[in-house]
């Protein structure tokens, strides 16, 4: 049980990581919240498939494989950057119930699994990625609240009025980084959903925009966190946060890809909008 408060805002909560239990079997809020985010992402993908000219059955084959490879990727990423510990304690590598799933590893794993499946099923990869990143934003926006119930993924001490404190923060007001990312992802979903319905000109545009949107936020917020994974070496005397470096690369790559493809246009998107009576972009 945690006593969590936002003193300047006057909010106080008593929370527990465990939602309910059956004897020794415990159900954690983290798992419930992640499952809810995943379910909503899948519902959105189902109803959006037509708009992206994607077969729903094949899409869900990609999603199901992506879920499995996403979990594997999330754990592998975490273990890789804490390799010294897991070499000394190899029996804990598969004990994900103790924590240790990295969101970037999950995204990379899901992308790889989904793209390989799309290739096998002979469907276009870029529309799958467009739908997937919108689902990711839903899942990340909701799933980050699992960190709140676990009282993790917070940042350094702050005097800002939304500072959060609990037993896990040593009763110091800290940046609620989980909240920053949740709000950013949900706002990103709204904006990119609107882009996909009204202004998308080519397959992959939403995916590239996601790289810019999420990469920028994570690059900033990762610098506030106290539980970052670090590269095993320093550069010019600085310890480098893995996710911060990766976020910067993703952010820059997204900008470059949007610029390179700025004049590109796929006829399908305008044809779909005409069919549905929606406004369409002019190339």
C-alpha positions as semicolon CSV with decimal commas, in nm:
position;residue;x (nm);y (nm);z (nm)
1;X;0,000;0,000;0,000
2;X;0,126;0,347;-0,089
3;X;0,022;0,687;0,043
4;X;0,048;0,907;-0,265
5;X;-0,014;1,280;-0,267
6;X;0,018;1,589;-0,482
7;X;0,054;1,837;-0,193
8;X;0,031;2,161;-0,390
9;X;-0,288;2,039;-0,560
10;X;-0,442;1,898;-0,244
11;X;-0,481;1,543;-0,380
12;X;-0,417;1,236;-0,163
13;X;-0,459;0,869;-0,253
14;X;-0,410;0,531;-0,091
15;X;-0,319;0,283;-0,363
16;X;-0,202;-0,075;-0,385
17;X;-0,024;-0,245;-0,675
18;X;-0,250;-0,547;-0,619
19;X;-0,607;-0,522;-0,747
20;X;-0,729;-0,844;-0,585
21;X;-0,603;-1,189;-0,495
22;X;-0,716;-1,549;-0,471
23;X;-0,507;-1,703;-0,200
24;X;-0,146;-1,681;-0,315
25;X;-0,253;-1,582;-0,668
26;X;-0,246;-1,203;-0,709
27;X;-0,379;-0,982;-0,989
28;X;-0,187;-0,655;-1,024
29;X;-0,333;-0,325;-1,142
30;X;-0,039;-0,295;-1,380
31;X;-0,149;-0,601;-1,575
32;X;-0,515;-0,496;-1,576
33;X;-0,435;-0,148;-1,703
34;X;-0,198;-0,276;-1,973
35;X;-0,465;-0,524;-2,084
36;X;-0,726;-0,246;-2,103
37;X;-0,493;-0,030;-2,312
38;X;-0,421;-0,322;-2,543
39;X;-0,790;-0,405;-2,579
40;X;-0,882;-0,046;-2,668
41;X;-0,594;-0,033;-2,917
42;X;-0,723;-0,351;-3,085
43;X;-1,079;-0,217;-3,100
44;X;-0,951;0,102;-3,262
45;X;-0,745;-0,100;-3,513
46;X;-1,047;-0,314;-3,602
47;X;-1,268;-0,017;-3,686
48;X;-0,986;0,171;-3,862
49;X;-0,867;-0,109;-4,091
50;X;-1,088;-0,007;-4,383
51;X;-0,961;0,350;-4,373
52;X;-0,606;0,222;-4,418
53;X;-0,706;-0,034;-4,683
54;X;-0,598;-0,325;-4,462
55;X;-0,765;-0,666;-4,435
56;X;-0,893;-0,701;-4,076
57;X;-0,815;-1,071;-4,044
58;X;-0,459;-1,029;-4,165
59;X;-0,418;-0,720;-3,948
60;X;-0,507;-0,919;-3,637
61;X;-0,262;-1,192;-3,732
62;X;0,004;-0,921;-3,731
63;X;-0,123;-0,780;-3,400
64;X;-0,125;-1,117;-3,222
65;X;0,229;-1,196;-3,332
66;X;0,332;-0,841;-3,240
67;X;0,199;-0,883;-2,886
68;X;0,412;-1,193;-2,830
69;X;0,727;-1,046;-2,986
70;X;0,661;-0,719;-2,804
71;X;0,674;-0,888;-2,463
72;X;0,989;-1,076;-2,566
73;X;1,146;-0,754;-2,694
74;X;1,054;-0,559;-2,381
75;X;1,224;-0,815;-2,158
76;X;1,525;-0,865;-2,386
77;X;1,589;-0,487;-2,400
78;X;1,580;-0,459;-2,022
79;X;1,803;-0,762;-1,967
80;X;2,053;-0,648;-2,232
81;X;2,125;-0,323;-2,052
82;X;2,147;-0,488;-1,710
83;X;2,353;-0,775;-1,843
84;X;2,604;-0,789;-1,557
85;X;2,322;-0,846;-1,309
86;X;2,149;-1,116;-1,514
87;X;2,474;-1,297;-1,593
88;X;2,521;-1,324;-1,217
89;X;2,152;-1,416;-1,168
90;X;2,046;-1,607;-1,482
91;X;1,749;-1,765;-1,308
92;X;1,579;-1,424;-1,293
93;X;1,588;-1,355;-1,668
94;X;1,240;-1,495;-1,724
95;X;1,088;-1,367;-1,399
96;X;0,896;-1,077;-1,552
97;X;0,653;-1,083;-1,260
98;X;0,929;-0,904;-1,067
99;X;0,930;-0,618;-1,319
100;X;1,174;-0,529;-1,590
101;X;0,988;-0,463;-1,917
102;X;1,123;-0,175;-2,125
103;X;0,870;0,008;-2,345
104;X;1,118;0,069;-2,625
105;X;1,206;-0,298;-2,638
106;X;0,835;-0,376;-2,654
107;X;0,781;-0,133;-2,943
108;X;1,080;-0,266;-3,137
109;X;0,975;-0,627;-3,077
110;X;0,615;-0,559;-3,179
111;X;0,728;-0,377;-3,495
112;X;0,958;-0,661;-3,597
113;X;0,702;-0,933;-3,529
114;X;0,422;-0,743;-3,701
115;X;0,632;-0,650;-4,005
116;X;0,761;-1,006;-4,055
117;X;0,405;-1,138;-4,032
118;X;0,284;-0,875;-4,281
119;X;0,560;-0,980;-4,518
120;X;0,464;-1,347;-4,487
121;X;0,096;-1,263;-4,546
122;X;0,193;-1,045;-4,843
123;X;0,027;-0,728;-4,723
124;X;0,168;-0,376;-4,731
125;X;0,375;-0,295;-4,426
126;X;0,341;0,084;-4,408
127;X;-0,039;0,093;-4,357
128;X;0,007;-0,167;-4,082
129;X;0,261;0,062;-3,916
130;X;0,026;0,360;-3,946
131;X;-0,249;0,172;-3,761
132;X;-0,003;0,022;-3,514
133;X;0,141;0,352;-3,391
134;X;-0,207;0,490;-3,330
135;X;-0,273;0,177;-3,123
136;X;0,060;0,224;-2,945
137;X;-0,039;0,577;-2,843
138;X;-0,364;0,446;-2,693
139;X;-0,184;0,162;-2,516
140;X;0,100;0,382;-2,389
141;X;-0,135;0,658;-2,278
142;X;-0,345;0,420;-2,070
143;X;-0,072;0,173;-1,976
144;X;0,147;0,434;-1,808
145;X;-0,107;0,450;-1,526
146;X;0,015;0,106;-1,429
147;X;0,337;0,284;-1,327
148;X;0,130;0,506;-1,097
149;X;-0,009;0,205;-0,909
150;X;0,341;0,056;-0,887
151;X;0,484;0,396;-0,790
152;X;0,761;0,378;-1,049
153;X;0,877;0,568;-1,359
154;X;0,894;0,895;-1,168
155;X;1,159;1,164;-1,195
156;X;1,388;1,388;-0,997
157;X;1,269;1,622;-0,716
158;X;1,069;1,924;-0,828
159;X;0,906;2,237;-0,686
160;X;0,640;2,240;-0,958
161;X;0,280;2,239;-0,830
162;X;0,210;1,891;-0,966
163;X;0,499;1,727;-0,782
164;X;0,410;1,380;-0,649
165;X;0,536;1,218;-0,331
166;X;0,500;0,874;-0,171
167;X;0,701;0,619;0,022
168;X;0,880;0,522;-0,301
169;X;0,995;0,882;-0,359
170;X;1,131;0,905;-0,003
171;X;0,846;1,149;0,064
172;X;1,000;1,405;-0,171
173;X;0,791;1,576;-0,438
174;X;0,910;1,443;-0,776
175;X;0,820;1,473;-1,144
176;X;0,531;1,233;-1,222
177;X;0,694;1,118;-1,547
178;X;0,430;0,851;-1,603
179;X;0,170;1,131;-1,616
180;X;0,373;1,339;-1,863
181;X;0,400;1,046;-2,101
182;X;0,037;0,941;-2,059
183;X;-0,097;1,286;-2,145
184;X;0,149;1,331;-2,432
185;X;0,055;0,996;-2,587
186;X;-0,321;1,055;-2,556
187;X;-0,286;1,400;-2,709
188;X;-0,069;1,247;-2,982
189;X;-0,339;0,989;-3,055
190;X;-0,601;1,262;-3,100
191;X;-0,378;1,465;-3,332
192;X;-0,253;1,173;-3,542
193;X;-0,602;1,023;-3,566
194;X;-0,721;1,357;-3,706
195;X;-0,424;1,361;-3,946
196;X;-0,506;1,010;-4,067
197;X;-0,873;1,096;-4,132
198;X;-0,838;1,438;-4,291
199;X;-0,491;1,503;-4,422
200;X;-0,296;1,181;-4,471
201;X;-0,138;1,179;-4,818
202;X;0,057;0,852;-4,821
203;X;0,106;0,526;-4,636
204;X;0,365;0,574;-4,362
205;X;0,295;0,942;-4,293
206;X;0,129;0,872;-3,958
207;X;0,413;0,638;-3,864
208;X;0,675;0,904;-3,941
209;X;0,476;1,164;-3,745
210;X;0,466;0,923;-3,449
211;X;0,844;0,896;-3,456
212;X;0,870;1,273;-3,424
213;X;0,594;1,309;-3,163
214;X;0,697;1,028;-2,930
215;X;1,071;1,065;-2,987
216;X;1,061;1,431;-2,881
217;X;0,868;1,367;-2,560
218;X;1,069;1,064;-2,453
219;X;1,397;1,243;-2,524
220;X;1,297;1,515;-2,275
221;X;1,116;1,310;-2,008
222;X;1,379;1,034;-2,001
223;X;1,627;1,296;-1,881
224;X;1,410;1,351;-1,571
225;X;1,372;0,986;-1,472
226;X;1,570;0,820;-1,197
227;X;1,536;0,460;-1,321
228;X;1,689;0,492;-1,668
229;X;1,892;0,218;-1,833
230;X;2,243;0,336;-1,925
231;X;2,491;0,238;-2,192
232;X;2,778;0,031;-2,049
233;X;3,030;0,300;-2,143
234;X;3,067;0,677;-2,099
235;X;3,125;0,940;-2,368
236;X;3,336;1,246;-2,281
237;X;3,281;1,163;-1,915
238;X;2,900;1,148;-1,944
239;X;2,686;0,847;-1,868
240;X;2,441;0,802;-2,155
241;X;2,079;0,700;-2,108
242;X;1,987;0,436;-2,365
243;X;1,630;0,549;-2,423
244;X;1,727;0,915;-2,443
245;X;1,982;0,848;-2,717
246;X;1,739;0,623;-2,902
247;X;1,465;0,886;-2,872
248;X;1,689;1,152;-3,024
249;X;1,770;0,922;-3,317
250;X;1,401;0,839;-3,368
251;X;1,301;1,207;-3,347
252;X;1,557;1,312;-3,610
253;X;1,477;1,014;-3,834
254;X;1,106;1,102;-3,826
255;X;1,174;1,461;-3,931
256;X;1,402;1,349;-4,214
257;X;1,147;1,097;-4,342
258;X;0,865;1,353;-4,336
259;X;1,078;1,602;-4,529
260;X;1,189;1,344;-4,787
261;X;0,829;1,234;-4,848
262;X;0,664;1,578;-4,825
263;X;0,548;1,574;-5,190
264;X;0,445;1,211;-5,198
265;X;0,079;1,119;-5,244
266;X;-0,111;0,788;-5,259
267;X;-0,437;0,800;-5,452
268;X;-0,608;0,557;-5,213
269;X;-0,639;0,810;-4,932
270;X;-0,811;1,074;-5,146
271;X;-1,033;0,811;-5,308
272;X;-1,139;0,682;-4,966
273;X;-1,222;1,034;-4,844
274;X;-1,428;1,104;-5,154
275;X;-1,615;0,778;-5,104
276;X;-1,693;0,867;-4,742
277;X;-1,768;1,232;-4,818
278;X;-1,470;1,357;-4,614
279;X;-1,249;1,653;-4,692
280;X;-0,928;1,556;-4,868
281;X;-0,586;1,703;-4,912
282;X;-0,468;1,860;-5,231
283;X;-0,138;1,737;-5,364
